[in-house]
Amino acid sequence: MASRATVAGAVLAAVVVAACSGPPDPRAYPGSEDGVSWEEAAARYAIALPSCPTKEFRFDVQPRLRDHLVFTFVASKSCVDGFLAHYGSDPAHPALKWPRDDNHPPFREDKSQRYGWTYDLTAKSALYNGFRTPNKSTFWLYVKSGAEETVYAWSLTTGAPN
């Protein structure tokens, strides 16, 4: 049977661990790694949001064993083009373009539903797969075209450890 000191120590340790994780980042999707801000998540992947104005930004990061970073934002076409170019993707040459004959969505349905991502595969959009950060993290970026473009980003690799 555990002593009172052992139980008290376990409770104290749990409180300290919970306090250290910090408050959740309000921009994080539900289920994102507890207490990890966008800034901390972005540092793992050596990525930053574009310096131009963005809106509707959300992200999800998972612990290192399940490692992935997902994010979305809306910005002007010139902003998104600059973001793509900054990380090595040519905005004029995506890997895939929509509308397509097969009209398959760029990400699996369960992933899209989790984040509320929607697609109109009859509208102009594109998938970029050459997106790489300085630590060699790689992403797929799906871009919905328009005056303001919506970006859905999904990491494929984490790159070098930080």
C-alpha beads as a LAMMPS data file, in Angstrom:
LAMMPS data file: protein, C-alpha beads

162 atoms
161 bonds

1 atom types
1 bond types

-500.0 500.0 xlo xhi
-500.0 500.0 ylo yhi
-500.0 500.0 zlo zhi

Masses

1 110.0

Atoms # bond

1 1 1 0.000 0.000 0.000
2 1 1 1.400 3.403 -0.927
3 1 1 2.345 5.770 1.845
4 1 1 0.850 9.243 2.100
5 1 1 4.238 10.712 1.158
6 1 1 4.356 8.612 -2.029
7 1 1 0.822 9.627 -3.025
8 1 1 1.519 13.286 -2.198
9 1 1 4.733 13.151 -4.242
10 1 1 2.897 11.677 -7.237
11 1 1 0.185 14.337 -7.033
12 1 1 2.786 17.104 -6.749
13 1 1 4.707 15.738 -9.746
14 1 1 1.517 15.649 -11.839
15 1 1 0.700 19.241 -10.892
16 1 1 4.227 20.411 -11.763
17 1 1 4.169 18.631 -15.141
18 1 1 0.748 20.100 -15.961
19 1 1 1.901 23.579 -14.959
20 1 1 5.058 23.313 -17.062
21 1 1 3.142 22.498 -20.231
22 1 1 1.730 26.023 -20.263
23 1 1 -1.605 27.232 -21.550
24 1 1 -2.790 25.930 -24.902
25 1 1 -2.082 28.097 -27.925
26 1 1 -5.515 29.389 -29.036
27 1 1 -4.474 28.911 -32.673
28 1 1 -3.917 25.161 -32.153
29 1 1 -6.433 22.638 -33.422
30 1 1 -7.977 20.412 -30.735
31 1 1 -5.663 17.473 -30.022
32 1 1 -2.465 19.384 -30.792
33 1 1 0.472 18.636 -28.481
34 1 1 -0.292 20.167 -25.077
35 1 1 1.451 23.410 -24.248
36 1 1 3.332 23.685 -27.555
37 1 1 2.959 27.072 -29.215
38 1 1 3.197 27.724 -32.940
39 1 1 6.596 29.314 -32.357
40 1 1 7.924 26.155 -30.668
41 1 1 6.400 23.884 -33.310
42 1 1 7.734 26.043 -36.144
43 1 1 11.238 25.926 -34.629
44 1 1 11.210 22.090 -34.816
45 1 1 10.578 22.318 -38.549
46 1 1 12.625 25.464 -39.260
47 1 1 9.600 27.193 -40.770
48 1 1 7.929 30.562 -40.288
49 1 1 4.701 32.052 -41.519
50 1 1 5.089 34.620 -44.278
51 1 1 5.845 38.150 -43.096
52 1 1 2.898 39.538 -45.086
53 1 1 -0.564 39.651 -43.496
54 1 1 -2.279 36.290 -42.945
55 1 1 -5.572 35.346 -41.371
56 1 1 -7.476 32.256 -40.236
57 1 1 -4.200 30.665 -39.096
58 1 1 -4.480 27.313 -37.296
59 1 1 -1.971 24.538 -36.600
60 1 1 -1.566 21.042 -35.181
61 1 1 1.718 19.604 -33.974
62 1 1 2.211 16.121 -32.570
63 1 1 4.938 14.790 -30.255
64 1 1 8.177 13.611 -31.775
65 1 1 7.220 9.915 -31.948
66 1 1 4.123 10.662 -34.079
67 1 1 5.722 13.787 -35.457
68 1 1 3.826 15.968 -37.854
69 1 1 3.025 19.614 -38.318
70 1 1 -0.142 20.739 -40.057
71 1 1 -1.154 24.347 -40.594
72 1 1 -3.472 26.527 -42.614
73 1 1 -3.780 30.222 -43.365
74 1 1 -5.355 32.638 -45.820
75 1 1 -3.330 35.364 -47.563
76 1 1 -3.043 37.296 -50.801
77 1 1 -1.796 35.486 -53.907
78 1 1 1.459 37.470 -53.880
79 1 1 2.027 36.531 -50.234
80 1 1 1.430 32.816 -50.890
81 1 1 3.641 32.893 -53.999
82 1 1 6.441 34.471 -51.953
83 1 1 5.994 31.860 -49.203
84 1 1 6.229 29.024 -51.725
85 1 1 9.304 30.511 -53.409
86 1 1 11.022 31.144 -50.053
87 1 1 10.920 27.404 -49.317
88 1 1 11.918 26.205 -52.776
89 1 1 8.586 25.658 -54.543
90 1 1 7.978 27.396 -57.851
91 1 1 4.457 28.883 -57.713
92 1 1 4.187 28.493 -61.506
93 1 1 4.986 24.749 -61.439
94 1 1 2.936 22.775 -58.908
95 1 1 3.119 18.979 -58.792
96 1 1 -0.638 18.687 -59.422
97 1 1 -3.361 21.071 -60.575
98 1 1 -7.128 20.995 -60.225
99 1 1 -9.578 20.605 -61.839
100 1 1 -8.344 17.169 -62.935
101 1 1 -9.969 14.245 -64.683
102 1 1 -9.659 11.979 -61.633
103 1 1 -10.652 14.725 -59.153
104 1 1 -9.099 12.968 -56.156
105 1 1 -8.580 15.312 -53.191
106 1 1 -4.973 16.059 -52.200
107 1 1 -5.267 14.692 -48.636
108 1 1 -7.141 11.693 -47.251
109 1 1 -10.716 12.371 -46.210
110 1 1 -10.086 11.578 -42.517
111 1 1 -7.247 14.117 -42.389
112 1 1 -9.300 16.764 -44.141
113 1 1 -12.304 16.212 -41.871
114 1 1 -10.183 16.448 -38.724
115 1 1 -9.102 19.981 -39.645
116 1 1 -12.249 21.114 -41.426
117 1 1 -10.396 21.398 -44.722
118 1 1 -12.703 21.626 -47.722
119 1 1 -12.066 21.264 -51.435
120 1 1 -13.908 22.345 -54.537
121 1 1 -12.074 20.149 -56.994
122 1 1 -13.798 21.875 -59.904
123 1 1 -12.117 25.160 -58.931
124 1 1 -8.543 26.166 -59.654
125 1 1 -6.123 24.843 -57.028
126 1 1 -2.674 23.256 -56.835
127 1 1 -0.488 20.906 -54.789
128 1 1 3.195 21.664 -54.200
129 1 1 5.527 18.884 -53.060
130 1 1 8.965 20.520 -53.352
131 1 1 8.502 22.622 -50.212
132 1 1 11.617 22.252 -47.985
133 1 1 12.792 24.147 -44.930
134 1 1 16.433 24.848 -43.966
135 1 1 16.584 21.745 -41.718
136 1 1 15.273 19.613 -44.610
137 1 1 11.721 19.253 -43.289
138 1 1 9.393 18.612 -46.217
139 1 1 5.742 19.531 -46.704
140 1 1 2.919 19.184 -49.153
141 1 1 1.061 22.457 -49.645
142 1 1 -2.359 22.598 -51.207
143 1 1 -3.325 26.084 -52.380
144 1 1 -6.878 27.138 -53.235
145 1 1 -6.558 29.897 -55.812
146 1 1 -8.328 33.226 -55.664
147 1 1 -7.857 36.875 -54.739
148 1 1 -7.127 35.513 -51.285
149 1 1 -5.645 32.048 -51.278
150 1 1 -6.101 29.331 -48.680
151 1 1 -3.065 27.194 -47.843
152 1 1 -3.269 23.711 -46.302
153 1 1 0.171 22.400 -45.283
154 1 1 1.057 18.875 -44.132
155 1 1 4.562 17.846 -43.096
156 1 1 6.039 14.695 -44.584
157 1 1 9.355 14.742 -42.700
158 1 1 10.715 16.609 -39.718
159 1 1 14.233 17.173 -40.972
160 1 1 17.321 17.376 -38.798
161 1 1 16.828 17.335 -35.023
162 1 1 16.965 20.770 -33.410

Bonds

1 1 1 2
2 1 2 3
3 1 3 4
4 1 4 5
5 1 5 6
6 1 6 7
7 1 7 8
8 1 8 9
9 1 9 10
10 1 10 11
11 1 11 12
12 1 12 13
13 1 13 14
14 1 14 15
15 1 15 16
16 1 16 17
17 1 17 18
18 1 18 19
19 1 19 20
20 1 20 21
21 1 21 22
22 1 22 23
23 1 23 24
24 1 24 25
25 1 25 26
26 1 26 27
27 1 27 28
28 1 28 29
29 1 29 30
30 1 30 31
31 1 31 32
32 1 32 33
33 1 33 34
34 1 34 35
35 1 35 36
36 1 36 37
37 1 37 38
38 1 38 39
39 1 39 40
40 1 40 41
41 1 41 42
42 1 42 43
43 1 43 44
44 1 44 45
45 1 45 46
46 1 46 47
47 1 47 48
48 1 48 49
49 1 49 50
50 1 50 51
51 1 51 52
52 1 52 53
53 1 53 54
54 1 54 55
55 1 55 56
56 1 56 57
57 1 57 58
58 1 58 59
59 1 59 60
60 1 60 61
61 1 61 62
62 1 62 63
63 1 63 64
64 1 64 65
65 1 65 66
66 1 66 67
67 1 67 68
68 1 68 69
69 1 69 70
70 1 70 71
71 1 71 72
72 1 72 73
73 1 73 74
74 1 74 75
75 1 75 76
76 1 76 77
77 1 77 78
78 1 78 79
79 1 79 80
80 1 80 81
81 1 81 82
82 1 82 83
83 1 83 84
84 1 84 85
85 1 85 86
86 1 86 87
87 1 87 88
88 1 88 89
89 1 89 90
90 1 90 91
91 1 91 92
92 1 92 93
93 1 93 94
94 1 94 95
95 1 95 96
96 1 96 97
97 1 97 98
98 1 98 99
99 1 99 100
100 1 100 101
101 1 101 102
102 1 102 103
103 1 103 104
104 1 104 105
105 1 105 106
106 1 106 107
107 1 107 108
108 1 108 109
109 1 109 110
110 1 110 111
111 1 111 112
112 1 112 113
113 1 113 114
114 1 114 115
115 1 115 116
116 1 116 117
117 1 117 118
118 1 118 119
119 1 119 120
120 1 120 121
121 1 121 122
122 1 122 123
123 1 123 124
124 1 124 125
125 1 125 126
126 1 126 127
127 1 127 128
128 1 128 129
129 1 129 130
130 1 130 131
131 1 131 132
132 1 132 133
133 1 133 134
134 1 134 135
135 1 135 136
136 1 136 137
137 1 137 138
138 1 138 139
139 1 139 140
140 1 140 141
141 1 141 142
142 1 142 143
143 1 143 144
144 1 144 145
145 1 145 146
146 1 146 147
147 1 147 148
148 1 148 149
149 1 149 150
150 1 150 151
151 1 151 152
152 1 152 153
153 1 153 154
154 1 154 155
155 1 155 156
156 1 156 157
157 1 157 158
158 1 158 159
159 1 159 160
160 1 160 161
161 1 161 162
